[in-house]
Amino acid sequence: MLTMDVELTVPCPHCGGTSRRKLFPMEVQTLNAMRSSWTTTEDILARIKSPVSPTALCNRLIALRKLGLVESRPMTGRRNEWRVAASSRSD
């Protein structure tokens, strides 16, 4: 589990990736709710402790995917499955 005590950083898109920024608390919270195996958005939503709408969670997951921290694959319709990216896993 990730904690806010550890300074987690990702490349900053505003400076061409030459610097890094801390992960936002909501990003850490979302990563903590995820697993290394494929899981649905609904399952991740159920594991998040604070209230968050499905739309907000999807936006978070897409942002984390753009940072390379999570991976997604399509399911039926507009649904996706998500997992922590292989490069981000500690297992």
C-alpha positions as CSV (number, residue, x, y, z in Angstrom):
1,M,0.0,0.0,0.0
2,L,1.2,3.5,-0.9
3,T,1.4,6.1,1.8
4,M,1.6,9.8,1.7
5,D,4.8,9.6,3.8
6,V,6.7,8.4,0.7
7,E,7.3,11.0,-1.9
8,L,6.0,9.5,-5.1
9,T,6.7,11.4,-8.2
10,V,5.9,11.3,-11.9
11,P,7.2,13.3,-14.9
12,C,5.8,16.8,-15.1
13,P,4.1,17.4,-18.5
14,H,4.5,21.2,-18.3
15,C,8.3,21.1,-18.6
16,G,8.7,18.4,-21.1
17,G,9.4,15.7,-18.5
18,T,12.6,17.3,-17.3
19,S,11.3,17.6,-13.7
20,R,8.9,15.6,-11.6
21,R,5.9,16.3,-9.4
22,K,4.4,14.5,-6.4
23,L,1.4,12.3,-6.9
24,F,-1.8,13.9,-5.8
25,P,-3.5,12.3,-2.8
26,M,-6.4,11.2,-5.0
27,E,-4.0,9.5,-7.4
28,V,-2.4,7.6,-4.5
29,Q,-5.9,6.7,-3.2
30,T,-6.8,5.3,-6.6
31,L,-3.6,3.3,-6.9
32,N,-4.2,1.8,-3.5
33,A,-7.6,0.6,-4.5
34,M,-6.2,-1.2,-7.5
35,R,-4.7,-4.6,-7.9
36,S,-2.0,-6.0,-10.1
37,S,-4.5,-8.3,-11.8
38,W,-7.2,-7.0,-14.1
39,T,-10.2,-5.6,-12.2
40,T,-13.3,-3.6,-13.2
41,T,-13.9,0.1,-12.6
42,E,-16.8,-0.9,-10.3
43,D,-14.5,-3.0,-8.1
44,I,-12.0,-0.2,-7.8
45,L,-14.9,2.2,-7.0
46,A,-16.1,-0.1,-4.2
47,R,-12.6,-0.2,-2.7
48,I,-12.1,3.6,-2.5
49,K,-12.8,4.8,1.0
50,S,-14.0,8.3,0.3
51,P,-16.9,9.2,-1.9
52,V,-16.1,9.5,-5.6
53,S,-18.4,9.4,-8.6
54,P,-17.9,6.8,-11.4
55,T,-17.1,9.7,-13.8
56,A,-14.4,11.2,-11.5
57,L,-12.9,7.7,-11.0
58,C,-12.7,7.1,-14.8
59,N,-11.0,10.5,-15.2
60,R,-8.5,9.6,-12.5
61,L,-7.8,6.2,-14.2
62,I,-7.3,7.8,-17.6
63,A,-4.9,10.3,-16.1
64,L,-3.0,7.5,-14.3
65,R,-2.9,5.6,-17.6
66,K,-1.4,8.7,-19.4
67,L,1.3,8.8,-16.7
68,G,2.1,5.1,-17.4
69,L,1.1,4.0,-13.9
70,V,-2.0,1.8,-14.9
71,E,-3.0,-0.2,-17.9
72,S,-6.5,-0.7,-19.3
73,R,-8.1,-3.1,-21.7
74,P,-11.6,-2.9,-23.2
75,M,-14.5,-5.1,-22.0
76,T,-18.0,-5.1,-23.4
77,G,-19.5,-1.7,-24.5
78,R,-17.8,1.2,-22.9
79,R,-16.5,-0.7,-19.9
80,N,-12.8,-1.3,-19.2
81,E,-10.7,-3.4,-16.9
82,W,-7.7,-1.8,-15.2
83,R,-4.5,-2.9,-13.4
84,V,-1.4,-1.4,-12.0
85,A,1.1,-1.1,-14.9
86,A,3.8,-3.8,-14.9
87,S,6.5,-1.1,-14.6
88,S,4.9,0.2,-11.5
89,R,4.4,-3.1,-9.6
90,S,6.5,-4.2,-6.8
91,D,5.6,-7.9,-7.0
